[in-house]
Amino acid sequence: MCWCTPLAAGPVAGGRFPLPSVRSRRRRGRSVRADASSEADTRRKKVAVAGAGWAGLAAAHHLVKQGYEVTLFGAESGPTEEFCFSDPCIVVAHRVLVEFPIFHDQPRLPAPFGMLAYPEFPSLPVIDRLTSIPVMTAVIDFDNTDNAWMKYDAMSARELFKMFGCSQRLYNEVFQPAIQAALFAPGEQCSAAATLGMLYYYMLSHQENSDFLLCRGEVEDMIFSPWLKSLELKGVKFRGNRVPTSLVINKDTACVSGIVCGEESQQDFANLLHLSTIDVITVKLWFDKKITISKVANVCSGFDNPSGWTFFDLTSIYDDYTGNSTTVVEAEFYNASHLLPLNDEQIVSEASSHLIKCIQDFEEANVIQHIVRRSPKSTMHSLPGSYKYTLRGSTTLANLFIAGDWIVNRHGSFSKEKAYVTGLEAANRVVDYFGDGDFAKIIAVEGDEPHIETARDLNRRANELKTQIPFSEFFLQ
Ligand SMILES: Cc1cc2nc3c(=O)[nH]c(=O)nc-3n(C[C@H](O)[C@H](O)[C@H](O)COP(=O)(O)OP(=O)(O)OC[C@H]3O[C@@H](n4cnc5c(N)ncnc54)[C@H](O)[C@@H]3O)c2cc1C
């Protein structure tokens, strides 16, 4: 997530922007423009961007190109990103249950048939797979509107699949691991709305969307650091290890007039405290011999605890490791609160024993190097009931805009791509606010295929008719 606030003018001093207040006036519609003084007009317009992930970098990138003076605050010394997936196979209780192909190599089928036809299920009976069909009714009903989110956010993913008659085996062996890998918690702890968003935008809607691109090295090294360097050359001021903790708000103008770093102050967005987060632990292990790992990305579930985990064969992905006589693996443990108190050696031993359960050859190999990264509270937990506390790109403060994968926009799921686009959207809001610069061009999310559109249209009409049934609002929805 990042937030982005345009400030009229003024130097950065002692972690605070001692800024003149910004008067604002309402324009037609919802946008608001600052009354900048003529002196401020002649200076470059200042924008503070907090958070140097995909969203923050995208916003900083566009704004500096438009001539804004951008200060980018990062919680760490360089920009950071979370993690990187690929086309996975699902391993449940030590057995490979589903293998996903590269979908764009396959002839395109109308949604959702690509996802139903192409994955290979070495042992899941067809009868179990067929029980996924009724869930499509919910996928059609979930049209990414506010109403749809509110309706499905009230129940858990497990309740949803139960309600639509999904078989126990299909749930345990396919949906549960997918939810654990994409939403980082078991289905009973995840919102059905977030799950439907994930299912539709990640998997079902357009066949190619199910493919994941892998970075051939650490995203921080390959993408973020060069990106930040190029932004700095263009004039972005990066302030690492500086976390804005609060905003100075001018109550008369309902605008942000300054940013406070390093001291706790008033809570401006109190409802965000209702949102829950998930702890993630990443372990990178170097083994002293070559081990054959048949799939590059493995989504694992059904081991000793309810958390999901994934492991990646970095020897096959990263150019730096190919050809070595060692094996480099990265394992990510989600919902990993139980691992946080362990020391590095204990976490390495836990990761190794999980790997041995999947591929026995790891038993013969020794760990010669390791890196353990603890990321407490690093990602949002889409608990049922969370939706109402999430934010839109615009806020009640006229010059504060929010970006990030979890904000509400036309894309109903969570991904790096969405985070990047919301960063550009925040930059566009700044451009609109100041009335200065070009808007970033954003390619719209591909529309629903005609048959999905028709089904949704019919469904909407049926829902409208249902509201006319007497006492329809009497019963709990
Ligand atoms: C385990 C895991 C696997 C994932 N796999 C995939 C995948 O395969 N494909 C995909 O598309 N997406 C994936 N995602 C999601 C993807 O990583 C996120 O959607 C994306 O990183 C969100 O970008 P962001 O810029 O919104 O936030 P973040 O990446 O969280 O970046 C926010 C940055 O802001 C910093 N920060 C936080 N607070 C402050 C503050 N107050 N001041 C300054 N800086 C601050 C943070 O340290 C961080 O650097 C995965 C996520 C996780 C957790």
The ligand as a MOL file (V3000), in Angstrom:
LIG
                    3D

  0  0  0     0  0            999 V3000
M  V30 BEGIN CTAB
M  V30 COUNTS 53 58 0 0 0
M  V30 BEGIN ATOM
M  V30 1 C 3.4830 -14.1380 0.1840 0
M  V30 2 C 2.9430 -13.2880 -0.9130 0
M  V30 3 C 2.9710 -13.7420 -2.2300 0
M  V30 4 C 2.4490 -12.9520 -3.2600 0
M  V30 5 N 2.4850 -13.3910 -4.5460 0
M  V30 6 C 2.0210 -12.6230 -5.5520 0
M  V30 7 C 2.0890 -13.0290 -6.9120 0
M  V30 8 O 2.5720 -14.1050 -7.2330 0
M  V30 9 N 1.6160 -12.2230 -7.8740 0
M  V30 10 C 1.0810 -11.0150 -7.5780 0
M  V30 11 O 0.6870 -10.2870 -8.4950 0
M  V30 12 N 0.9930 -10.5950 -6.3020 0
M  V30 13 C 1.4470 -11.3620 -5.2870 0
M  V30 14 N 1.3670 -10.9430 -3.9910 0
M  V30 15 C 0.7380 -9.6500 -3.7210 0
M  V30 16 C 1.7040 -8.5300 -4.0320 0
M  V30 17 O 2.9310 -8.7670 -3.4160 0
M  V30 18 C 1.0860 -7.2440 -3.5270 0
M  V30 19 O -0.1340 -7.0660 -4.2150 0
M  V30 20 C 1.9570 -6.0330 -3.8050 0
M  V30 21 O 3.2460 -6.1930 -3.2830 0
M  V30 22 C 1.3050 -4.8310 -3.1760 0
M  V30 23 O 2.0780 -3.7000 -3.4800 0
M  V30 24 P 1.8990 -2.3870 -2.6550 0
M  V30 25 O 2.7890 -1.3660 -3.2400 0
M  V30 26 O 0.4520 -2.0770 -2.5440 0
M  V30 27 O 2.3320 -2.7470 -1.1620 0
M  V30 28 P 3.6640 -3.3700 -0.6000 0
M  V30 29 O 4.3120 -4.2700 -1.5740 0
M  V30 30 O 3.2710 -3.8990 0.7360 0
M  V30 31 O 4.6190 -2.1230 -0.4230 0
M  V30 32 C 4.4020 -1.1660 0.5770 0
M  V30 33 C 5.7490 -0.6070 0.9950 0
M  V30 34 O 5.5290 0.4510 1.9140 0
M  V30 35 C 6.3510 0.2900 3.0520 0
M  V30 36 N 5.6350 0.9660 4.1290 0
M  V30 37 C 4.6340 0.5070 4.8790 0
M  V30 38 N 4.2100 1.4700 5.7110 0
M  V30 39 C 4.9420 2.5740 5.4320 0
M  V30 40 C 4.9600 3.9010 5.9220 0
M  V30 41 N 4.1220 4.3140 6.8690 0
M  V30 42 N 5.8580 4.7630 5.4050 0
M  V30 43 C 6.6970 4.3910 4.4340 0
M  V30 44 N 6.7260 3.1510 3.9270 0
M  V30 45 C 5.8480 2.2620 4.4250 0
M  V30 46 C 6.5160 -1.1870 3.1900 0
M  V30 47 O 7.6860 -1.5060 3.8950 0
M  V30 48 C 6.6320 -1.6010 1.7160 0
M  V30 49 O 7.9310 -1.4270 1.2400 0
M  V30 50 C 1.8890 -11.6990 -2.9530 0
M  V30 51 C 1.8610 -11.2510 -1.6350 0
M  V30 52 C 2.3810 -12.0310 -0.6230 0
M  V30 53 C 2.3370 -11.5160 0.7970 0
M  V30 END ATOM
M  V30 BEGIN BOND
M  V30 1 1 1 2
M  V30 2 1 2 3
M  V30 3 2 2 52
M  V30 4 2 3 4
M  V30 5 1 4 5
M  V30 6 1 4 50
M  V30 7 2 5 6
M  V30 8 1 6 7
M  V30 9 1 6 13
M  V30 10 2 7 8
M  V30 11 1 7 9
M  V30 12 1 9 10
M  V30 13 2 10 11
M  V30 14 1 10 12
M  V30 15 2 12 13
M  V30 16 1 13 14
M  V30 17 1 14 15
M  V30 18 1 14 50
M  V30 19 1 15 16
M  V30 20 1 16 17
M  V30 21 1 16 18
M  V30 22 1 18 19
M  V30 23 1 18 20
M  V30 24 1 20 21
M  V30 25 1 20 22
M  V30 26 1 22 23
M  V30 27 1 23 24
M  V30 28 2 24 25
M  V30 29 1 24 26
M  V30 30 1 24 27
M  V30 31 1 27 28
M  V30 32 2 28 29
M  V30 33 1 28 30
M  V30 34 1 28 31
M  V30 35 1 31 32
M  V30 36 1 32 33
M  V30 37 1 33 34
M  V30 38 1 33 48
M  V30 39 1 34 35
M  V30 40 1 35 36
M  V30 41 1 35 46
M  V30 42 1 36 37
M  V30 43 1 36 45
M  V30 44 2 37 38
M  V30 45 1 38 39
M  V30 46 1 39 40
M  V30 47 2 39 45
M  V30 48 1 40 41
M  V30 49 2 40 42
M  V30 50 1 42 43
M  V30 51 2 43 44
M  V30 52 1 44 45
M  V30 53 1 46 47
M  V30 54 1 46 48
M  V30 55 1 48 49
M  V30 56 2 50 51
M  V30 57 1 51 52
M  V30 58 1 52 53
M  V30 END BOND
M  V30 END CTAB
M  END
